[in-house]
Every structure is written in structure tokens, then in C-alpha cells.
Amino acid sequence: MERVMLTLPADLLQAVDTAARRLGQKRSQVVRQLLQDWLERQRQQEFEALLAEGYQAMAREAAGITSESVPLQATAAEGVWRWDE
């Protein structure tokens, strides 16, 4: 493992130390876990943004296909006997 020096506001350091004592862990363990959790959330948000972008692109493509097919459906339905007529 590598050593890293961090500068934290006193209240944040106190909160980390309190959490570490409550969990029975060392400060470094708590900070390490917090950073891992934060990085995982960042990766998840990026993945969800990519999914949303993909779904939006698919929706636009589906809307284009639908709008192209409406006139074709109307043409195909011309002269077809309908129950409600």
C-alpha cells in the first residue's frame, strides 16, 4: 500500500475518527472504504448515464421507424373492409 497525506477540515476528521471508533476500525480503513464506495458510485453513475443515452437513442430510432411506417400502414389499409363501417 502507498502512504498518502490528506488535509481535512477538523470537523470532517473528527467525524471520520468517531466513525472509526464506532466501527472498531482504524482511520485509514474507514477512509479507504469511503473512497472505494465513492469510486463505485461514480462508476455506477457513469454506467447509468450511458444506459440512459442508449435508451434515448433507441427511442428516437423507434419513433423514426414508427413515423415512417404510418403512411405505409395507411396505404396498405386502403380498400380494406372494416367492421365499423
C-alpha positions in Angstrom: 0.0 0.0 0.0 1.0 3.6 -0.6 1.0 6.3 2.0 -0.9 9.4 1.2 -1.2 12.7 3.1 -4.6 14.3 3.3 -5.6 17.7 4.5 -9.1 17.6 6.0 -11.2 20.2 7.9 -11.2 19.5 11.7 -14.9 18.6 11.8 -14.6 16.1 9.0 -11.6 14.5 10.6 -13.5 14.3 13.9 -16.4 12.6 12.1 -14.1 10.1 10.5 -12.4 9.3 13.8 -15.8 8.9 15.5 -17.0 6.5 12.8 -13.7 4.6 13.0 -14.1 4.2 16.8 -17.7 3.2 16.5 -16.8 0.6 13.8 -13.7 -0.6 15.7 -11.5 0.2 12.7 -8.5 2.4 12.0 -9.0 5.8 10.4 -7.2 4.5 7.3 -9.6 1.6 6.9 -12.6 3.9 7.1 -11.1 6.4 4.6 -10.1 3.6 2.3 -13.6 2.1 2.4 -15.2 5.5 1.9 -13.0 6.1 -1.2 -13.8 2.7 -2.6 -17.6 3.3 -2.1 -17.3 6.7 -3.7 -15.5 5.4 -6.7 -18.0 2.6 -7.2 -20.9 5.2 -7.1 -19.1 7.2 -9.7 -18.7 4.2 -12.0 -22.4 3.3 -11.4 -23.5 6.8 -12.3 -21.4 6.8 -15.5 -22.8 3.4 -16.4 -26.4 4.6 -15.8 -25.7 7.8 -17.9 -24.6 5.6 -20.7 -27.6 3.4 -20.4 -29.9 6.4 -20.4 -28.2 7.8 -23.5 -28.6 4.4 -25.2 -32.3 4.1 -24.3 -32.9 7.7 -25.6 -31.2 6.9 -28.9 -33.2 3.7 -29.2 -36.4 5.7 -28.5 -35.6 8.3 -31.2 -34.8 5.5 -33.7 -38.1 3.7 -32.8 -40.0 7.0 -33.2 -38.4 7.5 -36.6 -39.4 3.9 -37.7 -42.9 4.4 -36.4 -43.3 7.7 -38.3 -42.1 6.1 -41.5 -44.5 3.2 -41.2 -47.7 5.2 -40.6 -48.1 6.2 -44.2 -47.3 2.6 -45.3 -49.9 1.3 -43.0 -52.5 3.7 -44.3 -51.7 2.7 -47.9 -51.9 -1.0 -47.0 -55.3 -0.4 -45.3 -56.9 1.4 -48.3 -59.8 -0.5 -49.7 -59.8 -3.0 -46.8 -63.3 -3.8 -45.4 -63.7 -2.6 -41.8 -66.1 -3.8 -39.2 -67.1 -0.3 -38.1 -68.2 0.9 -41.5 
